[in-house]
Amino acid sequence: MTPERESGARERTPAGATATARPRTPRLDQPRPPRRRFLPEWDPEAFGRLSERIARFLGTGRFIVWMTVVIIVWVLWNIFAPRDLRFDNYPFIFLTLMLSLQASYAAPLILLAQNRQDDRDRVNLEQDRKASERSIADTEYLTREIASLRIGLGEVATRDWIRSELQDMVKELEARRDGHHPQQHSAFHAVPAEPPRGRDADDR
């Protein structure tokens, strides 16, 4: 085979015919190499806490007072100061730019703080819902247990019921003895019909 035919055969060979010709695919058992990022990286949690602090400060009267003082000093300085020391002459274009910049940054920070607060409220509501469901389940369980105890206590023989049953049995036996053995009437009456009072006090 000539070198020209050899090169033609190599060109017609499919890519998957040999292991060396296959394209390299990322292995699943190895982590991917870190990609280069041109944007700066930051901690979202730390940035969120900072945004909440800024938004909390923007919503206070202290910020309004300090902002009013800065604007008044800015305007008075650029009106009454010597011309060489003024840095923002009337109509105070630089002041307008600074206020617009402050507003453009304040709005996203406030929205970010509100989103974090909404997430916390959502988590708290979910926890409250689960706690209320658990309390409802516990209440239903206790209600069923109390109902079962009441049903069980309704079938338990109480002291008064046992006493009344014993008294009925004594009266029945006394009636039978009086009818069949009159001579033993006095001996049978030696048994008291009611238990002594001292036992009642001890039972209680």
C-alpha positions in Angstrom: 0.0 0.0 0.0 1.4 3.3 -1.0 1.6 6.2 1.5 -1.2 8.1 -0.4 -3.6 5.2 0.0 -2.6 4.8 3.7 -3.4 8.5 4.4 -6.7 8.2 2.6 -7.6 5.1 4.7 -6.8 7.0 7.9 -9.0 9.9 6.9 -11.9 7.5 6.2 -11.5 5.8 9.6 -14.3 6.8 12.0 -13.5 8.7 15.1 -14.7 6.0 17.4 -12.7 3.2 15.8 -9.8 3.6 18.2 -9.4 4.8 21.8 -6.9 7.5 20.9 -9.2 9.0 18.2 -12.2 9.3 20.6 -13.0 12.8 21.9 -12.2 13.2 25.6 -15.3 13.5 27.8 -15.3 14.7 31.4 -15.1 11.8 33.8 -17.9 11.5 36.3 -15.7 10.2 39.1 -13.6 13.4 39.1 -14.6 17.0 39.9 -14.6 19.5 37.2 -11.7 21.9 37.1 -12.6 25.4 38.4 -13.6 27.8 35.8 -12.1 31.2 35.5 -14.5 33.9 36.5 -14.0 37.5 35.5 -16.6 38.9 37.9 -15.8 39.3 41.6 -17.1 36.7 44.0 -18.8 37.6 47.3 -20.7 35.9 50.1 -24.4 36.3 49.5 -25.2 36.0 53.2 -22.8 38.7 54.2 -24.0 41.0 51.4 -27.6 40.4 52.5 -26.8 41.3 56.1 -25.0 44.5 54.9 -28.0 45.4 52.7 -30.3 44.9 55.7 -28.2 47.2 57.9 -28.1 49.9 55.2 -31.9 49.6 54.6 -32.5 49.8 58.3 -30.4 52.9 58.6 -32.1 54.5 55.5 -35.5 54.1 57.2 -34.5 56.0 60.4 -34.9 59.7 61.2 -31.1 59.9 61.8 -30.5 59.4 58.1 -33.0 62.1 57.1 -31.4 64.6 59.5 -27.9 63.9 58.4 -28.9 64.0 54.7 -30.6 67.4 55.3 -27.6 68.8 57.0 -25.2 67.6 54.2 -27.4 69.2 51.5 -27.7 72.5 53.4 -24.0 72.7 54.0 -23.3 71.7 50.4 -25.6 74.5 49.1 -24.4 77.2 51.4 -20.8 76.4 50.7 -21.2 76.6 47.0 -23.1 79.9 47.3 -21.2 81.9 49.9 -17.7 80.3 49.8 -14.9 82.0 47.7 -15.2 81.3 44.0 -11.9 79.3 44.0 -13.1 77.0 46.7 -16.5 76.2 45.2 -16.7 72.7 43.6 -20.4 72.7 42.6 -21.8 76.0 41.4 -25.5 76.7 40.8 -27.6 74.8 39.7 -25.7 72.1 41.7 -25.4 69.5 39.0 -22.9 67.4 41.1 -25.3 67.4 44.0 -28.1 66.2 41.8 -25.9 63.5 40.5 -24.9 62.3 43.9 -28.5 62.2 45.1 -29.5 60.2 42.0 -26.6 57.8 42.6 -27.6 57.4 46.2 -31.2 56.7 45.2 -30.2 54.2 42.5 -28.2 52.2 45.1 -30.7 52.6 47.9 -33.7 51.1 46.0 -32.0 47.7 45.2 -30.7 47.4 48.7 -34.1 48.0 50.2 -35.6 45.4 47.8 -33.0 42.9 48.7 -33.6 43.5 52.4 -37.4 43.1 51.8 -36.8 39.8 49.9 -34.7 38.4 52.8 -37.4 39.5 55.3 -40.1 37.8 53.1 -38.0 34.6 53.1 -37.7 34.7 56.9 -41.5 35.3 57.2 -42.2 32.4 54.9 -40.0 30.1 57.0 -41.6 31.3 60.2 -45.1 30.8 58.8 -44.2 27.3 57.8 -42.9 26.5 61.3 -46.0 28.0 62.9 -48.2 25.9 60.6 -46.3 22.7 61.5 -46.5 23.6 65.2 -50.2 24.3 65.0 -50.7 21.0 63.2 -48.8 19.2 66.0 -50.8 20.9 68.7 -54.1 20.0 66.9 -52.9 16.3 66.6 -51.9 16.3 70.3 -55.3 17.8 71.3 -57.2 15.2 69.3 -55.1 12.4 70.8 -55.8 13.7 74.4 -59.5 14.1 73.6 -59.7 10.4 72.4 -57.8 9.3 75.5 -60.1 11.2 77.9 -63.2 9.8 76.1 -61.8 6.3 76.4 -61.1 6.8 80.1 -64.6 8.1 80.7 -66.0 5.0 78.9 -63.8 2.8 81.0 -64.7 4.5 84.2 -68.4 4.0 83.4 -67.9 0.3 83.5 -65.9 0.2 86.8 -67.8 -0.8 89.9 -67.8 2.1 92.4 -68.0 1.9 96.1 -71.6 3.1 96.3 -72.7 0.6 93.7 -71.0 -2.3 95.5 -72.5 -1.2 98.8 -76.0 -1.1 97.3 -75.5 -4.5 95.8 -74.3 -6.0 99.1 -77.3 -4.4 100.9 -79.7 -6.0 98.4 -78.0 -9.4 98.8 -78.2 -9.1 102.6 -81.9 -8.2 102.4 -82.6 -11.1 100.0 -80.7 -13.6 102.3 -82.6 -12.2 105.3 -85.9 -12.7 103.5 -85.0 -16.3 102.6 -83.9 -17.1 106.1 -87.0 -15.6 107.6 -89.2 -17.7 105.3 -87.5 -21.1 105.8 -85.9 -20.9 109.3 -87.8 -18.7 111.6 -85.7 -19.8 114.6 -82.6 -18.4 113.2 -84.1 -14.9 112.7 -82.4 -13.4 115.8 -79.0 -14.9 115.0 -79.1 -13.7 111.4 -80.0 -10.2 112.5 -76.7 -10.0 114.4 -75.1 -9.2 111.0 -75.4 -5.5 110.4 -77.3 -4.5 107.3 -75.0 -1.5 106.7 -71.3 -1.3 107.1 -70.1 0.6 110.2 -69.5 4.3 109.9 -65.8 3.9 110.8 -65.1 2.0 107.6 -66.7 4.7 105.5 -64.4 7.3 107.0 -61.4 5.0 106.3 -62.5 4.4 102.7 -62.7 8.0 102.1 
